[in-house]
Amino acid sequence: MGEVNFDGLIGPTYNDGLAAGVAPSQRAGSTTNPKAAALAGLAKIRLARSLGLVQAVLPPQPRPNVDWLRRLGFTGDDERVLRSAGEGDGMWLRLCSNPSSMWAANAATVAPSSDTRDGRVHIAVANLQHMLHRAQEPEVTHAVLSAIFRDEARFAVHAPLPAVHQLGDEGAANTLRLQVGGRPAVHVFAWGRGAYVRHAASRFPARQTIEASQAQVRLLQLDPARVLFPQQHPDGLDGGASHTDILAVAHGSLLLIHELALRDVGSVLTELRRRLGSALQVALARNADLPLQDAVATSVFGGQFFTCPDGQLGLLVAAETRENAAARGYLDRLVADGHVAQIREVDLRPALRHGGGPASLRLRVSLDEREAAALGGRVIVDDALEAALVAWVEKHYRDRLTPEDLADPQLLREVRTALDALTQLLELGSVYAFQR
């Protein structure tokens, strides 16, 4: 089967969040349209399938997260907890209602069976400990992935690393996998800080630690000789590239990368060429040609690769990418240089008010046919499931959501009803605490 793209479904409480280091998400207080956002995400899945990609889905997480609000000291029944958390500026309620699990690229780090010592697919759930709105995700993510990858003869799903400062882990968004022909794949684990390594970024925090990356390599049973640990460029971090996938993306033997993605990117590319040979293709964007702020704002590196009917590579990008002259110039150069044969666009603006591109919504997992057949649940999208998901959104989602609505206990009841129906549709069992 090859690559399966697990898209995070956009949840019923889609609202503007708070995330330092991601410029589009640093706003709050506006009205959103969860139904339009979720349908835009499903439209992206439909387009990706039409391009030949295998798509699957991951369910959203229960929000508002009243269990976490209670851990933050809000007491009483659900209605009182929501009302109390919504008082004043409502920050805690917004943080516990954030739709952040839609960015599935952060959900986990994955190693295909061809790369691991025991020949199983290994999946390590990210702890996302740096930001409170994301730190709520790992428990449910682990339950969902364990339900899907339940065949222990073929899959190993690892619990998240301890959620401590030294082990900040942001998932696959900070990794790249490159492979040329029959050579062993090389995995790139980028990091921003370490317990004993200072980073030079000063404007925004570095989230991924080298210690977490090293632990993931052990958990995933990767050969240390096939792994690189470059440091993220501090200027890239301060420019809003909180994750490596904002400035770099890899597919097979092709690497698209901005020069401010990694510190000393020239040395990293030299080492990759040494390991992978001259067939490695690199499309390096210079800051003079593609300024960092343009690369971040347009998510030009957040594209999703697909294979054209003639076997050449295509790239699916966010529609607004081409509206920026510098980003458009980089994409045009990819075609002119023969790296990709076709650029397709998808309008994700209703779904990605907070930033990101098509690839940020998905966790990609390489599976052979037997592994794909062993997946639990009904998560691989076909025409019937796609239609059922659209109907589910149309039935359960609001088309207008204000910050004040987050404190409405009726919204909580609507979300739980919707998610209960979804887990039945996806045949995942009781993966949420409120179902048990």
C-alpha positions as CSV (number, residue, x, y, z in Angstrom):
1,M,0.0,0.0,0.0
2,G,2.8,2.4,0.7
3,E,2.1,5.6,2.6
4,V,-1.2,6.2,4.5
5,N,-2.0,9.7,5.6
6,F,-3.9,9.9,8.9
7,D,-5.7,13.3,8.9
8,G,-6.8,14.7,12.2
9,L,-10.5,15.5,12.0
10,I,-11.3,19.1,13.0
11,G,-13.3,19.1,16.2
12,P,-16.7,20.7,17.1
13,T,-15.0,23.4,19.3
14,Y,-12.8,24.8,16.5
15,N,-11.8,28.2,17.9
16,D,-8.9,30.7,18.0
17,G,-6.2,29.4,20.3
18,L,-3.1,30.7,22.0
19,A,0.3,29.4,20.9
20,A,3.5,31.3,21.4
21,G,5.7,31.0,18.4
22,V,2.9,30.4,15.8
23,A,1.9,33.9,14.7
24,P,-1.5,33.1,13.2
25,S,-2.7,31.4,16.4
26,Q,-1.9,34.2,18.7
27,R,-5.3,35.7,18.7
28,A,-8.5,35.0,20.7
29,G,-12.0,36.3,21.0
30,S,-13.3,36.0,17.5
31,T,-16.2,34.0,16.1
32,T,-15.4,30.8,14.2
33,N,-17.3,28.3,12.0
34,P,-16.5,24.7,13.2
35,K,-18.7,23.2,10.5
36,A,-17.0,25.0,7.6
37,A,-13.6,24.1,9.1
38,A,-14.4,20.4,9.4
39,L,-15.9,20.3,5.9
40,A,-12.8,22.0,4.5
41,G,-10.7,19.3,6.1
42,L,-12.8,16.6,4.6
43,A,-12.6,18.4,1.2
44,K,-8.8,18.2,1.5
45,I,-9.1,14.5,2.1
46,R,-11.3,14.1,-0.9
47,L,-8.9,16.0,-3.1
48,A,-5.9,14.0,-1.8
49,R,-7.8,10.7,-2.5
50,S,-8.5,11.9,-6.1
51,L,-4.7,12.4,-6.5
52,G,-4.1,8.8,-5.6
53,L,-3.2,9.2,-1.9
54,V,-4.4,6.7,0.7
55,Q,-6.2,8.7,3.4
56,A,-7.3,7.7,6.9
57,V,-8.7,9.7,9.8
58,L,-8.0,10.3,13.5
59,P,-10.9,11.5,15.6
60,P,-10.8,14.8,17.5
61,Q,-10.4,15.0,21.2
62,P,-13.2,15.8,23.7
63,R,-13.3,19.6,24.3
64,P,-14.0,21.5,26.4
65,N,-11.7,19.3,28.6
66,V,-13.6,19.5,31.9
67,D,-11.3,16.9,33.5
68,W,-8.3,19.2,33.0
69,L,-10.3,22.3,34.2
70,R,-10.9,20.4,37.4
71,R,-7.2,19.6,37.7
72,L,-6.7,23.4,37.4
73,G,-8.8,24.0,40.5
74,F,-12.3,24.6,39.0
75,T,-14.9,22.7,41.1
76,G,-18.5,21.7,40.9
77,D,-20.6,20.0,38.3
78,D,-19.7,20.4,34.6
79,E,-21.9,23.5,34.3
80,R,-20.3,25.3,37.2
81,V,-16.8,24.3,36.0
82,L,-17.4,25.7,32.5
83,R,-19.0,28.9,33.9
84,S,-16.1,29.5,36.3
85,A,-13.4,28.8,33.8
86,G,-15.1,31.2,31.3
87,E,-15.1,34.2,33.7
88,G,-12.8,37.1,33.2
89,D,-10.7,36.7,30.0
90,G,-11.7,33.0,29.8
91,M,-8.1,31.9,29.0
92,W,-8.2,28.6,30.8
93,L,-11.5,27.7,29.1
94,R,-10.1,28.5,25.7
95,L,-6.9,26.5,26.4
96,C,-9.0,23.5,27.4
97,S,-11.3,23.9,24.3
98,N,-8.5,24.2,21.7
99,P,-8.8,22.1,18.5
100,S,-5.1,21.5,18.4
101,S,-5.3,17.7,17.8
102,M,-6.2,18.5,14.2
103,W,-2.5,19.1,13.6
104,A,-1.8,15.3,13.4
105,A,1.8,15.8,12.3
106,N,2.5,16.4,16.0
107,A,0.6,13.3,17.3
108,A,3.5,10.8,17.2
109,T,6.8,9.8,15.6
110,V,6.6,6.8,13.3
111,A,9.2,4.3,12.0
112,P,8.2,1.9,9.2
113,S,8.8,-1.8,9.6
114,S,11.6,-1.7,7.0
115,D,13.7,0.5,9.3
116,T,13.2,-1.1,12.7
117,R,15.2,-3.9,14.4
118,D,12.2,-6.1,15.1
119,G,10.5,-5.6,11.7
120,R,7.4,-4.0,13.2
121,V,6.0,-0.5,12.7
122,H,6.8,1.6,15.7
123,I,4.8,4.6,16.8
124,A,5.8,6.8,19.7
125,V,3.1,9.1,21.0
126,A,4.4,12.7,21.5
127,N,4.1,14.2,25.0
128,L,3.6,17.8,23.7
129,Q,4.5,18.9,27.2
130,H,5.5,22.5,26.3
131,M,2.1,24.0,25.7
132,L,-0.9,23.4,27.9
133,H,-3.4,23.2,25.1
134,R,-1.4,20.4,23.5
135,A,-0.2,18.6,26.6
136,Q,-3.9,17.5,27.1
137,E,-3.7,15.3,24.0
138,P,-1.3,12.4,24.6
139,E,-3.6,10.2,26.7
140,V,-6.4,10.1,24.1
141,T,-3.9,10.0,21.3
142,H,-2.3,6.9,22.8
143,A,-5.8,5.3,23.2
144,V,-6.8,6.0,19.6
145,L,-3.5,4.8,18.1
146,S,-3.6,1.7,20.2
147,A,-7.1,0.9,19.0
148,I,-6.0,1.4,15.3
149,F,-2.6,-0.3,15.5
150,R,-3.8,-3.0,17.8
151,D,-2.0,-6.0,16.2
152,E,1.0,-6.3,18.4
153,A,2.6,-8.8,16.0
154,R,3.0,-6.0,13.4
155,F,2.7,-2.7,15.4
156,A,4.2,-1.3,18.6
157,V,2.6,1.8,20.1
158,H,4.7,3.5,22.7
159,A,3.4,5.7,25.5
160,P,4.6,9.3,25.5
161,L,7.8,10.2,27.2
162,P,7.6,11.6,30.7
163,A,6.2,15.2,30.5
164,V,9.2,17.0,31.9
165,H,11.3,19.9,30.7
166,Q,14.2,17.8,29.5
167,L,12.0,15.5,27.3
168,G,9.9,17.9,25.3
169,D,8.7,16.0,22.3
170,E,6.7,17.5,19.4
171,G,6.3,14.3,17.3
172,A,6.9,13.8,13.6
173,A,6.8,17.5,12.9
174,N,10.5,17.6,13.8
175,T,11.6,14.6,11.8
176,L,12.5,13.9,8.2
177,R,13.0,10.5,6.5
178,L,15.0,10.2,3.3
179,Q,15.8,7.1,1.2
180,V,17.5,6.7,-2.2
181,G,17.0,3.5,-4.1
182,G,17.9,0.4,-2.1
183,R,20.1,2.3,0.4
184,P,19.0,2.3,4.0
185,A,16.8,5.2,5.0
186,V,18.3,8.1,6.9
187,H,16.2,9.7,9.7
188,V,16.7,13.3,10.6
189,F,15.7,14.2,14.2
190,A,15.9,18.0,14.6
191,W,15.8,19.6,18.0
192,G,15.8,23.2,19.4
193,R,17.2,22.8,22.9
194,G,18.8,20.4,25.3
195,A,19.1,20.0,29.0
196,Y,22.8,20.9,28.7
197,V,22.7,22.8,25.4
198,R,21.6,26.5,25.2
199,H,19.8,27.6,22.2
200,A,20.1,31.1,20.8
201,A,16.5,31.7,20.1
202,S,15.1,34.5,22.2
203,R,11.7,35.5,20.9
204,F,9.9,32.2,20.9
205,P,10.5,29.0,22.9
206,A,12.3,25.9,21.5
207,R,10.0,23.0,22.2
208,Q,11.9,19.9,21.0
209,T,14.8,18.6,23.1
210,I,17.7,16.5,21.8
211,E,17.2,14.2,24.8
212,A,13.6,13.4,23.6
213,S,14.8,12.8,20.1
214,Q,17.5,10.4,21.3
215,A,14.9,8.6,23.4
216,Q,12.6,8.3,20.4
217,V,15.3,6.7,18.3
218,R,15.7,4.0,21.0
219,L,11.9,3.5,21.3
220,L,11.5,3.2,17.6
221,Q,14.3,0.7,17.3
222,L,16.2,2.6,14.7
223,D,19.8,2.0,13.9
224,P,21.8,4.9,15.5
225,A,24.1,4.8,12.5
226,R,21.2,5.9,10.2
227,V,20.2,8.9,12.3
228,L,21.2,12.6,12.3
229,F,20.5,15.0,15.1
230,P,20.9,18.5,13.7
231,Q,19.9,21.6,15.7
232,Q,17.1,23.9,14.5
233,H,18.3,27.3,13.5
234,P,17.6,29.8,16.2
235,D,16.6,32.5,13.6
236,G,14.1,30.0,12.2
237,L,12.6,29.5,15.6
238,D,12.4,33.2,16.3
239,G,10.8,33.7,12.9
240,G,7.8,31.5,14.0
241,A,9.0,28.1,12.7
242,S,8.2,26.3,15.9
243,H,8.6,22.9,14.1
244,T,11.0,21.7,11.5
245,D,8.2,20.9,9.1
246,I,7.4,24.6,8.7
247,L,10.7,25.0,6.9
248,A,11.5,21.5,5.5
249,V,9.7,18.5,4.0
250,A,11.1,15.2,2.6
251,H,9.7,12.5,0.4
252,G,11.8,9.6,-0.8
253,S,15.0,11.0,-2.2
254,L,13.7,14.6,-2.4
255,L,14.3,17.3,0.3
256,L,12.7,20.7,0.2
257,I,14.4,22.9,2.8
258,H,14.9,26.5,3.8
259,E,18.4,27.6,4.8
260,L,17.1,28.7,8.2
261,A,15.5,25.4,9.0
262,L,18.7,23.9,10.6
263,R,21.8,25.4,12.1
264,D,24.8,24.9,9.7
265,V,22.5,23.5,7.0
266,G,25.4,23.1,4.6
267,S,27.1,20.6,6.8
268,V,23.9,18.6,7.3
269,L,23.3,18.4,3.5
270,T,26.9,17.3,3.0
271,E,26.4,14.5,5.5
272,L,23.1,13.5,3.8
273,R,24.8,13.3,0.4
274,R,27.6,11.2,1.9
275,R,25.2,8.7,3.3
276,L,22.6,8.7,0.5
277,G,24.7,9.4,-2.6
278,S,24.5,11.7,-5.5
279,A,20.9,10.7,-6.3
280,L,19.7,12.8,-3.3
281,Q,17.7,15.8,-4.6
282,V,17.8,19.0,-2.5
283,A,15.8,22.1,-3.3
284,L,17.4,24.7,-0.9
285,A,15.6,28.0,-0.5
286,R,17.9,30.9,0.3
287,N,16.5,33.5,2.6
288,A,17.4,36.2,0.1
289,D,15.0,34.6,-2.4
290,L,12.4,33.3,0.0
291,P,12.4,35.4,3.2
292,L,11.7,33.5,6.4
293,Q,8.6,35.5,7.1
294,D,7.1,34.6,3.7
295,A,8.0,30.9,4.1
296,V,6.3,30.8,7.5
297,A,3.2,32.8,6.6
298,T,2.5,30.8,3.4
299,S,3.4,27.3,4.7
300,V,5.2,26.7,1.4
301,F,7.0,23.7,3.0
302,G,3.7,22.3,4.4
303,G,2.8,20.6,1.1
304,Q,1.8,17.0,0.7
305,F,3.4,14.9,-2.0
306,F,1.5,12.7,-4.4
307,T,2.4,10.6,-7.4
308,C,1.2,11.7,-10.8
309,P,-0.2,9.1,-13.3
310,D,3.1,9.1,-15.2
311,G,5.0,8.3,-12.0
312,Q,6.4,11.8,-11.4
313,L,5.9,13.7,-8.1
314,G,3.3,16.3,-7.5
315,L,2.8,18.6,-4.6
316,L,-0.4,19.7,-2.9
317,V,-0.1,23.1,-1.3
318,A,-2.4,25.6,0.4
319,A,-4.1,27.9,-2.1
320,E,-2.7,31.1,-0.5
321,T,0.9,29.9,-1.1
322,R,0.7,31.1,-4.7
323,E,-0.6,34.5,-3.6
324,N,2.9,35.3,-2.3
325,A,5.5,36.2,-4.9
326,A,8.5,34.7,-3.1
327,A,6.7,31.4,-2.3
328,R,5.3,31.2,-5.8
329,G,8.8,31.7,-7.2
330,Y,10.1,28.8,-5.1
331,L,7.3,26.5,-6.3
332,D,7.9,27.5,-9.9
333,R,11.6,26.6,-9.4
334,L,10.6,23.2,-8.1
335,V,8.8,22.5,-11.4
336,A,11.5,24.1,-13.6
337,D,14.3,22.1,-11.9
338,G,12.3,18.8,-12.4
339,H,11.8,18.1,-8.7
340,V,8.0,18.0,-9.1
341,A,5.9,17.8,-12.2
342,Q,2.7,19.4,-10.9
343,I,1.6,21.8,-8.2
344,R,-2.0,21.4,-7.0
345,E,-3.8,23.8,-4.6
346,V,-6.4,23.3,-1.9
347,D,-8.2,26.1,0.0
348,L,-7.8,25.3,3.6
349,R,-8.4,28.8,5.0
350,P,-11.7,27.9,6.7
351,A,-9.7,25.1,8.6
352,L,-6.3,26.6,9.1
353,R,-6.9,30.1,10.6
354,H,-4.1,29.1,13.0
355,G,-1.5,28.4,10.3
356,G,-0.1,25.3,8.6
357,G,-0.4,23.5,5.3
358,P,-2.0,20.3,4.0
359,A,0.8,18.2,5.5
360,S,0.4,19.6,9.0
361,L,-3.1,17.9,9.2
362,R,-1.7,14.4,8.7
363,L,0.4,11.8,10.4
364,R,2.0,9.7,7.6
365,V,2.6,6.1,8.2
366,S,4.3,3.7,5.7
367,L,2.5,0.3,5.6
368,D,2.7,-2.7,3.4
369,E,-0.5,-4.4,2.4
370,R,-0.5,-6.9,5.2
371,E,0.0,-4.2,7.8
372,A,-2.7,-2.1,6.3
373,A,-5.1,-5.1,6.4
374,A,-4.3,-5.5,10.1
375,L,-5.4,-2.0,11.1
376,G,-8.2,-1.9,13.7
377,G,-11.3,0.2,13.2
378,R,-12.8,1.7,10.1
379,V,-10.4,4.5,9.5
380,I,-9.2,4.1,5.9
381,V,-11.4,6.6,3.9
382,D,-13.4,5.2,1.0
383,D,-16.4,6.8,-0.7
384,A,-18.8,5.4,1.9
385,L,-16.9,6.6,4.9
386,E,-16.3,10.0,3.4
387,A,-20.0,10.5,2.8
388,A,-20.7,9.3,6.4
389,L,-18.2,11.8,7.8
390,V,-19.7,14.7,5.9
391,A,-23.2,13.7,7.2
392,W,-21.8,13.4,10.7
393,V,-20.3,16.9,10.5
394,E,-23.5,18.4,9.0
395,K,-25.6,16.8,11.8
396,H,-23.4,17.6,14.9
397,Y,-21.4,20.8,14.2
398,R,-22.4,24.4,14.8
399,D,-21.8,26.9,12.0
400,R,-21.1,29.7,14.5
401,L,-19.1,29.5,17.7
402,T,-18.2,32.5,20.0
403,P,-15.8,32.4,23.0
404,E,-18.9,32.7,25.2
405,D,-20.3,29.5,23.7
406,L,-17.4,27.5,25.1
407,A,-19.0,27.9,28.6
408,D,-22.3,26.6,27.4
409,P,-23.0,23.1,28.9
410,Q,-25.2,22.3,25.9
411,L,-22.0,22.6,23.7
412,L,-20.3,20.0,25.9
413,R,-23.3,17.7,25.6
414,E,-23.3,18.2,21.8
415,V,-19.6,17.4,21.5
416,R,-19.9,14.2,23.6
417,T,-22.9,13.1,21.5
418,A,-20.9,13.8,18.3
419,L,-17.8,12.0,19.4
420,D,-19.7,9.0,20.7
421,A,-21.4,8.7,17.3
422,L,-18.0,9.1,15.6
423,T,-16.3,6.3,17.5
424,Q,-19.1,4.0,16.6
425,L,-18.8,5.1,12.9
426,L,-15.0,4.5,13.0
427,E,-15.4,1.2,15.0
428,L,-12.8,2.3,17.5
429,G,-14.5,1.4,20.8
430,S,-14.4,3.5,23.9
431,V,-11.3,5.6,23.5
432,Y,-12.6,8.6,25.5
433,A,-12.8,8.8,29.3
434,F,-16.5,10.0,29.2
435,Q,-17.4,6.7,27.4
436,R,-16.1,4.6,30.2
